[in-house]
Amino acid sequence: MSRIAALFSRLDAIQRKALVPFITAGDPSRESTVAVMHALVAGGADLIELGVPFSDPMADGPVIQRSSERALERGMGTSEVFEFVREFRRTDANTPVVLMGYLNPVEMRGADRYAADASQAGVDGLLLVDLPPEEAAPIRASFNAHGLDLISLAAPTTSPERLRRLADASQGYLYYVSFAGVTGANLTDVADVAAKAGALRAMSKVPVLIGFGIKDAASAAAVATIADGIVVGSALVERLATAESMQEAAARATAFLAPLRAAIDAPG
């Protein structure tokens, strides 16, 4: 059983919602990345989404765009991201790590080589924001051959036919974007998200996590009631951005995440 499948099996057994933080590899510094990953686990993270810096992050809002730009200026690339995961795995063999990014770096390296290198480093899955489901089969085959899940992404604008295709092909978990737009915007209508996410959960064979618009304990608790888990990114990335040392970044990561963990675990 994969680390992702084992995680959600454990969470289901104890009726706990998944808390998934996103950070950009190499930001706020190269040295802080692995320390922040461990700090997030200490703060209650069940799975970590590690952003692969990219020069044209079209689906991301300004906070994550700027973090990607800073990371690229520090020389971050795919090989460095793999090394971060490899270092993380030296002391954490259980927490799943999913890389979140764009298709171009995979195509540049070649899907099979990328998958082999990612798997060897200890990556569990990938979410490629700009990979259309109609074109995903060859990439999925390469990833699956190396034990990696290809995580699907769905949005309110996704057509019913495409939603069914995504649900049928879903692996690991299905990431549902709570509203049309870019990362970092505000979530305004939980009831509407609940209706759409509920329909998706009914047809999905894997857990459905909701991201976009989750900024604090209150929004985390509200969204966790309608999903199998939540993803928080921009608010965390923004909190980390001005940390001046590895120790400060790690402390901020735990301090940010712990209240969200408490909020989604609180009895309803």
C-alpha positions in Angstrom: 0.0 0.0 0.0 1.3 3.4 -0.9 2.0 6.1 1.7 -0.9 8.1 0.5 -3.3 5.2 0.6 -2.1 4.2 4.0 -2.5 7.7 5.3 -6.2 8.0 4.2 -6.9 4.5 5.5 -5.6 5.6 8.9 -7.5 8.9 8.8 -10.7 7.1 7.8 -10.4 4.6 10.7 -10.2 7.4 13.3 -12.6 9.8 11.5 -10.0 12.5 11.1 -9.8 15.1 8.3 -6.6 15.5 6.4 -4.6 18.7 6.9 -2.3 19.4 3.9 -0.1 22.5 3.8 1.6 23.7 0.6 5.0 25.4 0.6 7.2 26.4 -2.3 10.5 24.6 -2.4 13.4 27.0 -1.7 11.3 29.7 -0.1 11.9 31.6 2.2 15.3 30.1 1.8 17.1 27.0 0.4 18.2 26.1 4.0 14.8 26.4 5.5 12.8 24.1 3.3 13.4 20.7 5.0 13.2 22.3 8.4 9.8 23.8 7.5 8.6 20.4 6.2 9.4 18.8 9.5 7.9 21.7 11.4 4.6 21.4 9.5 4.5 17.7 10.5 5.0 18.8 14.1 2.1 21.3 13.7 -0.3 18.6 12.5 0.3 18.1 8.8 -0.8 14.8 7.4 0.6 15.2 3.9 2.8 17.9 2.4 2.4 19.5 -1.0 5.8 20.8 -2.1 5.6 23.4 -4.9 8.1 23.0 -7.7 9.2 26.6 -8.7 8.3 27.5 -12.2 8.8 30.6 -14.3 5.2 30.9 -15.5 2.9 29.7 -12.6 -0.3 30.8 -14.3 -2.7 29.1 -11.9 -1.1 30.8 -8.8 -1.9 34.1 -7.3 0.7 36.8 -6.5 1.8 35.3 -3.2 2.8 32.0 -4.6 4.0 33.6 -7.8 6.5 35.7 -5.9 7.6 32.8 -3.8 8.3 30.9 -7.0 10.3 33.8 -8.4 12.4 34.1 -5.2 13.1 30.4 -5.3 14.2 30.5 -8.9 16.5 33.4 -8.1 18.1 31.1 -5.6 18.7 28.5 -8.2 15.9 26.1 -7.3 15.1 23.5 -9.9 13.8 20.0 -10.2 17.0 18.3 -8.9 17.0 20.6 -5.9 13.4 19.7 -5.1 14.2 16.0 -5.3 17.1 16.5 -2.9 14.9 18.3 -0.4 12.6 15.3 -0.4 15.5 12.9 -0.1 16.8 14.8 2.9 13.3 14.9 4.5 13.0 11.1 4.1 16.1 10.5 6.2 14.1 11.2 9.3 10.5 10.9 8.1 9.6 7.7 6.3 5.8 8.1 6.7 4.5 11.5 5.8 3.4 11.5 2.1 5.0 14.2 -0.1 3.2 15.3 -3.3 4.9 17.7 -5.7 2.7 20.4 -7.2 3.7 22.1 -10.3 3.5 22.3 -14.0 4.0 20.0 -17.0 7.0 21.6 -18.6 9.7 20.4 -16.2 8.3 16.8 -16.5 8.5 17.0 -20.3 12.0 18.6 -20.3 13.3 15.7 -18.2 11.1 13.0 -19.8 8.2 11.5 -17.9 9.8 8.2 -17.2 13.1 9.6 -16.0 11.3 12.3 -13.9 9.1 9.6 -12.3 12.1 7.4 -11.6 14.1 10.2 -10.0 11.1 11.4 -8.0 10.3 7.9 -6.7 13.9 7.3 -5.8 13.9 10.6 -3.8 10.8 9.5 -1.8 8.1 11.5 -3.6 4.6 9.8 -3.5 2.6 11.7 -6.1 2.4 14.7 -8.4 -0.2 17.3 -9.2 0.4 18.9 -12.6 -1.9 22.0 -12.8 -1.8 22.4 -16.5 -2.1 18.7 -17.6 -5.5 18.2 -19.2 -7.2 14.9 -18.2 -7.6 14.0 -21.9 -3.8 14.0 -22.3 -2.9 12.5 -19.0 -2.8 8.8 -19.8 0.9 8.5 -20.9 2.1 10.6 -18.0 0.0 8.6 -15.6 1.4 5.3 -17.0 5.0 6.5 -16.5 4.3 7.7 -13.0 2.4 4.6 -12.0 5.2 2.4 -13.2 7.4 4.0 -10.6 4.8 3.9 -7.8 3.7 7.5 -8.1 0.1 8.7 -8.0 -1.0 11.3 -10.5 -3.3 13.6 -8.5 -6.3 15.0 -10.3 -7.5 18.6 -10.0 -11.1 19.7 -10.4 -12.8 23.1 -10.3 -16.3 24.5 -10.2 -16.0 25.2 -14.0 -15.1 21.6 -14.8 -17.9 20.1 -16.9 -19.9 17.1 -15.6 -18.4 14.8 -18.3 -14.9 15.8 -17.3 -15.6 15.5 -13.6 -16.7 11.9 -14.2 -13.5 11.3 -16.2 -11.4 12.8 -13.4 -13.2 10.8 -10.7 -12.8 7.5 -12.6 -9.0 8.2 -13.1 -8.3 9.7 -9.7 -5.4 8.4 -7.7 -4.3 9.2 -4.1 -6.8 12.0 -3.6 -8.7 14.5 -5.7 -8.0 18.2 -5.2 -11.1 20.3 -5.6 -10.5 24.0 -6.2 -13.2 25.8 -4.2 -13.8 28.6 -6.7 -12.7 29.7 -10.1 -9.6 31.9 -9.9 -6.1 31.8 -8.7 -4.6 30.8 -5.4 -4.8 33.3 -2.6 -8.3 34.7 -3.1 -11.0 34.6 -0.5 -13.6 31.9 -0.1 -17.0 33.5 0.1 -19.7 30.8 -0.4 -19.2 27.6 1.6 -22.7 26.4 0.9 -22.1 26.5 -2.9 -18.8 24.7 -2.4 -20.4 22.1 -0.2 -23.0 21.2 -2.9 -20.4 20.8 -5.6 -17.9 19.0 -3.5 -20.5 16.7 -2.2 -21.4 15.6 -5.7 -17.8 15.0 -6.5 -17.2 13.0 -3.3 -20.2 10.8 -4.3 -18.6 9.8 -7.6 -14.9 9.8 -6.5 -13.2 6.6 -5.5 -10.5 8.5 -3.6 -10.8 11.2 -0.8 -11.6 14.7 -2.0 -9.6 17.6 -0.5 -10.6 21.2 -0.9 -8.1 24.1 -1.4 -8.1 27.8 -2.3 -9.5 30.4 0.1 -8.5 28.7 3.4 -6.6 31.2 5.4 -7.1 30.5 9.1 -8.6 28.2 11.7 -12.2 29.4 11.1 -12.1 28.9 7.3 -10.3 25.6 7.8 -13.0 24.3 10.2 -15.8 25.4 7.9 -14.3 23.7 4.8 -13.2 20.5 6.7 -16.9 19.7 7.4 -17.6 19.3 3.7 -14.5 17.5 2.5 -12.2 14.7 3.4 -9.5 17.3 4.1 -8.2 20.7 3.4 -5.2 22.2 1.6 -3.8 25.6 2.8 -1.1 27.4 0.7 -1.0 31.1 0.1 -1.7 32.1 3.7 1.2 29.9 4.9 3.6 30.9 2.1 2.9 34.6 3.0 3.5 33.9 6.7 6.9 32.3 5.9 8.1 34.8 3.3 9.7 37.3 5.7 11.3 34.8 8.1 14.9 35.7 8.5 16.3 32.4 9.5 15.7 28.7 9.2 14.7 28.6 12.9 12.2 31.4 12.5 10.7 29.9 9.4 10.2 26.5 11.2 8.7 28.2 14.2 6.3 30.2 12.0 5.3 27.0 10.2 4.3 25.2 13.3 2.6 28.2 14.9 0.5 28.8 11.7 -0.6 25.2 11.3 -1.3 24.1 14.8 -4.4 26.2 15.3 -5.8 24.9 12.0 -5.2 21.3 13.2 -7.0 22.0 16.4 -9.9 23.7 14.6 -10.6 20.8 12.2 -10.2 18.2 15.0 -12.6 20.0 17.3 -15.9 18.2 18.0 -18.7 19.6 15.7 
